[in-house]
Amino acid sequence: MFIQTESTPNPATLKFLPGLEVMGESSVADFPDAGSAERSPLARALFANKDVTRVFFGSDFISVTKSDSSEWQHLKPSILGAIMEHFTRGAPLMDGGSEEASDDETFSEDDAEIVSQIKELLDTRVRPAVANDGGDIVFRAFDGSSGVVSLHMRGSCAGCPSSTMTLKNGIENMLRHYIPEVTAVEAV
């Protein structure tokens, strides 16, 4: 098994590509800390290394975030070993069919059409781009009275130094261009 690695815009996160499907096209799993990894044998194995601070599973990749005090040259071999061992054993990615808890979305029924347009733009134009960088962005809320869209950043996007620029200069400008009701975008 050959596992490729790619850097991401977040210097604390590396993207690992095992060359096969991880979560599939329509789902992701985010483990912001070791306590959240109970439902995944692979996430638990990765968090066994005390320098791993976040794990994210995408369609065909695994993003791993390290602590500021560690160096990739020392950390990377153990991560590659854990991923390789997991996939060569054929172990399940998640225990017992457990699903990731879905976060609630908040918006008025009057804004349902606008929210549908926002989600469509996020799914077709934003999510594929951030997946290439080892992360994900998910819709959380829209306040029709103020025009503010709230998004949740996951994987390498969470804590990335360039995420604010991506959010404001990229996503906010695009949403405002296509949907005049949107006035601002914020991370939650």
C-alpha positions in Angstrom: 0.0 0.0 0.0 1.3 3.4 -1.0 0.0 6.5 0.9 0.7 9.9 -0.6 0.8 13.0 1.4 0.0 16.6 0.4 0.6 19.8 2.3 -2.4 22.1 3.0 -2.7 25.8 3.4 -2.6 25.1 7.2 1.0 24.3 8.0 -0.1 22.3 11.1 -2.2 19.9 8.8 -1.1 17.3 6.3 -3.4 15.5 3.9 -2.9 11.7 3.6 -4.2 9.9 0.5 -4.4 6.1 0.9 -5.4 5.6 -2.7 -8.8 4.3 -1.9 -12.2 5.5 -0.6 -12.2 6.7 3.0 -15.7 8.1 3.7 -17.2 8.1 0.2 -18.5 11.0 -1.8 -21.3 12.3 0.4 -20.0 12.2 3.9 -17.2 13.4 6.1 -16.2 12.8 9.8 -14.4 15.4 11.9 -12.7 14.5 15.2 -11.6 17.8 16.8 -10.0 16.0 19.8 -9.2 12.6 21.1 -12.4 12.4 23.1 -14.5 12.6 19.9 -12.7 9.6 18.3 -14.5 6.9 20.3 -16.6 5.9 17.3 -13.6 5.3 14.9 -10.8 2.8 15.3 -8.6 4.7 12.9 -9.1 8.0 14.6 -8.3 6.4 18.0 -5.1 5.0 16.5 -4.1 8.3 15.1 -4.8 10.1 18.4 -2.7 7.5 20.2 0.1 9.8 19.2 0.0 12.7 21.7 1.0 15.2 19.1 -2.1 14.6 16.9 -4.7 17.3 17.8 -7.3 16.8 15.1 -8.3 14.2 12.6 -10.7 14.6 9.6 -11.9 12.0 7.1 -12.9 13.1 3.7 -14.1 11.2 0.6 -10.6 9.8 -0.2 -8.3 11.4 2.2 -7.4 11.8 5.9 -6.3 15.2 7.3 -4.2 15.1 10.4 -3.4 18.3 12.5 -0.4 18.3 14.8 0.5 20.3 17.8 2.7 23.4 17.4 5.5 21.7 19.4 5.9 18.8 17.1 7.6 18.4 13.7 6.1 16.5 10.7 9.4 14.7 10.1 9.1 13.0 13.5 5.3 12.6 13.4 4.6 11.4 9.8 6.1 7.9 10.1 3.7 6.9 12.9 0.7 8.4 11.2 1.5 6.6 7.9 2.0 3.3 10.0 -1.4 3.7 11.7 -3.2 4.4 8.4 -1.5 1.5 6.6 -2.1 -0.9 9.4 -5.8 0.1 9.5 -6.5 -0.4 5.8 -4.4 -3.5 5.3 -6.3 -5.2 8.2 -9.5 -4.3 6.5 -10.8 -2.8 9.8 -14.0 -0.7 9.7 -13.6 3.0 9.7 -16.5 3.5 12.2 -17.7 1.2 14.9 -21.1 -0.3 14.7 -22.5 2.0 12.0 -22.4 5.0 14.3 -23.1 8.2 12.4 -21.5 11.6 13.0 -23.8 13.8 15.0 -25.4 16.3 12.6 -25.3 19.9 13.7 -28.6 21.7 13.6 -29.2 24.3 10.9 -31.0 27.6 11.8 -33.0 29.7 9.4 -36.6 31.0 9.0 -39.0 29.1 6.7 -39.4 32.3 4.8 -35.7 32.1 3.9 -35.8 28.4 2.8 -35.3 29.3 -0.9 -32.3 31.5 -0.1 -30.8 28.8 2.1 -31.3 26.3 -0.7 -29.3 28.6 -3.1 -26.6 29.1 -0.5 -26.2 25.4 0.0 -26.1 24.8 -3.7 -23.3 27.2 -4.2 -21.4 25.8 -1.2 -21.8 22.2 -2.5 -20.8 23.0 -6.1 -18.2 25.7 -5.8 -16.8 25.8 -2.3 -16.7 22.3 -0.8 -14.8 20.7 -3.7 -12.1 23.4 -3.4 -11.7 23.1 0.3 -11.7 19.3 0.1 -8.6 19.7 -2.1 -7.0 21.4 0.8 -8.0 18.7 3.3 -11.0 20.4 4.9 -14.7 21.0 4.6 -17.2 23.9 5.1 -20.7 23.3 6.2 -23.8 25.6 6.3 -25.1 26.3 9.8 -27.4 29.3 9.7 -28.8 32.2 7.8 -30.3 35.3 9.5 -32.7 36.8 6.9 -33.0 40.1 8.8 -29.2 40.8 8.8 -28.2 38.7 5.8 -25.5 36.9 7.7 -24.5 33.3 6.8 -22.9 31.2 9.4 -20.6 28.4 8.3 -18.7 25.7 10.2 -15.1 25.0 9.1 -13.8 21.5 9.6 -10.6 19.5 8.9 -7.6 21.5 7.9 -9.8 24.6 7.5 -10.4 24.8 11.3 -7.6 26.9 12.7 -6.0 27.5 9.3 -4.2 30.9 9.2 -5.7 31.6 5.7 -9.3 30.5 6.6 -10.4 34.1 7.5 -9.2 35.3 4.1 -10.9 32.4 2.3 -14.1 33.1 4.2 -14.2 36.8 3.6 -12.5 37.3 0.3 -13.7 34.1 -1.4 -16.9 32.7 0.0 -18.5 35.9 1.2 -17.8 37.7 -2.1 -19.2 34.8 -4.1 -22.3 34.5 -2.1 -22.9 38.2 -2.1 -22.5 38.2 -5.9 -25.0 35.4 -6.6 -27.4 36.0 -3.7 -28.1 39.7 -3.0 -29.8 38.9 0.3 -26.4 37.8 1.8 -24.5 40.6 3.4 -21.8 38.8 5.3 -20.3 35.4 6.2 -19.0 34.3 9.6 -17.4 31.2 11.0 -19.0 29.4 13.9 
